[in-house]
Amino acid sequence: MDAALPLLVQRMLQPDFYPHPVQTPVQLLQTHISYVFLTGEFAYKVKKPTQFGRLDFSNLEQRAYFCQEELRLNRRLSPGLYLAVLPIYGNDGDYYLKRPPEPGAEIVDYALQMRQFDQEGLFSHLLNQGQLTAANMQQLGQSVARFHATAETSPEIQANGTLESLQAIDEENYTLTQAFMGKSQTKEQWQQTRRFTQQFWQDHQDWLQQRQDKIRDCHGDLHLNNVCLHQDRIQIFDCIEFCREFRHIDVMYDVAFMVMDLDFLHRKDLANVFLNTYLEKTGDYEGALLLPAYLSMRATIRGNVNSMTAQNIATSDYRSSQKLYWQNAKEYFALAHQYTQPRQGQIILMSGLSGSGKSTVAHRLAPHLNAIHIRSDAVRKHLAGISLDESGAGPDSIYTPAMTQRTYQRLRELGISLAQMGWTVILDAKYDRVQLREQVLTQAELAQIPVQILFCTAPVAELRSRLQNRRGDISDATPDLLVHQKQTFQAFTTAEKPKVTQFETQQDLDAQLTSFCQRLAKRDNVRLI
């Protein structure tokens, strides 16, 4: 038994504390604000009696309230995991869980009872074992998108999305960080990162005003260690319960945590899949404009959390644990600073007939370049106000000249604005008309944004076969369109040809993608993942 642990914690590590069979030994997991006990069928979470910043678990009343809040809020995403809040009784130096109390026993604390899941199902564990897949991240992106679509919003919640409230939270972050100057980050990092976020929000107040409906009652702590696979389903748990201001946030700030976490763990490819899945499902591409500041803020918070844990962790292997947390803190603060550095954006135009493999190439290319992939099929359906799974063909077809014009205009606007913020943007559409390509090229040249054109081709028989066999895709294209598309496709102009790379998609795509990325990196100094 670890004598450095509080007596209650030591007691909860003993099997006879629990009124049910226990898998021994009881395992203890510890964060800077809680203890979690794994007993086999159930897990129990006890809040540490601590107070800092906006978190206050210092007295029994507060811990009781926030246990109930944690139960209520987490049942939104994982109702099967969150079971009950149970009192812990104390009497004469001993403790009891949910038992008839001995004479004179009093409630001394509360435990949140959860259904225990296999820790090997944690996304953090799967990543460490090399088992976390792009498919997992696509499923997570879709789950988070569905959650945000139904998450509560109101004028009270939206009040947390104002410039003033955001600056207040931001300033608290950097004030807390000052205490760790010289230990986990340098003064120069702190000054530059703080100056960037302050200026960012000052310069983009209009973006904040336009996103008031995106301020929702979110999760607030969406990282790999709070997501698991349980009974073949993704479960998202352990949301922020102790501070509404940390949870009533822009949905993109929620998304930023997962992106940052994967970046920190050197898996930008998986972060990119998650982000692109979320953006396509929601259509909230403008939200990515805010990501440089949101990502930096998230990394700063994790730097603070690891620094605080290094100072407060209570274990027998204190020195080795402390060293690890200080090192993590340094790396988080370095990442926060990295996000503030300027980047050269660029636009990649996909071009080709339906079924030529444009989306396949774009989907595989995006993680290599950390690019935002925007499909015309998704944009068109978002503009029409229909689900991505719904067909846009039929009597009320969304495939009209007017809707096509709106779709390409939105693609162009998104591409230019995101590239100006340093993103590589893949605009995935037929781009079969000189005018449509020219509109992008002209605006990109004015904004000094490099443009590449990827022209995807395959034999007509192959195109026809792909379209006939296409399943589970958001595109409504059918084989009968091919003859007209082939006849009306306008060849690349003399000015366009130097920007064009042809992909023969019936051939080895890996080799073609590798060659293209290498040439792109060499020519434009684009950093590959």
Secondary structure, 3 states (H helix, E strand, C coil): CCCCCCHHHHHHCCHHHCCCCCCCCCEEEECCCEEEEECCCEEEEEECCCEECCEECCCHHHHHHHHHHHHHHHCCCCCCCEEEEEEEEEECCEEEECCCCCCCCEEEEEEEEEECCCHHHEHHHHHHCCCCCHHHHHHHHHHHHHHHHHCCCCHHHHHHHCHHHHHHHHHHHHHHHHCCECCCECHHHHHHHHHHHHHHHHHCHHHHHHCHHHEEECCCCCCHHHEEEECCEEEECCCCCCCHHHHEEEHHHHHHHHHHHHHHCCCHHHHHHHHHHHHHHHCCHHHHHHHHHHHHHHHHHHHHHHHHHHHHCCCCCHHHHHHHHHHHHHHHHHHHHHHCCCCCCEEEEEECCCCCCHHHHHHHHHHHHCCEEEEHHHHHHHHHCCCCCCCCCCCCCCCCHHHHHHHHHHHHHHHHHHHHCCCEEEEECCCCCHHHHHHHHHHHHHCCCCEEEEEEECCHHHHHHHHHHCCCCCCCCCHHHHHHHHHHCCCCCCCCHHHEEEEECCCCHHHHHHHHHHHHHHHHCCCCC
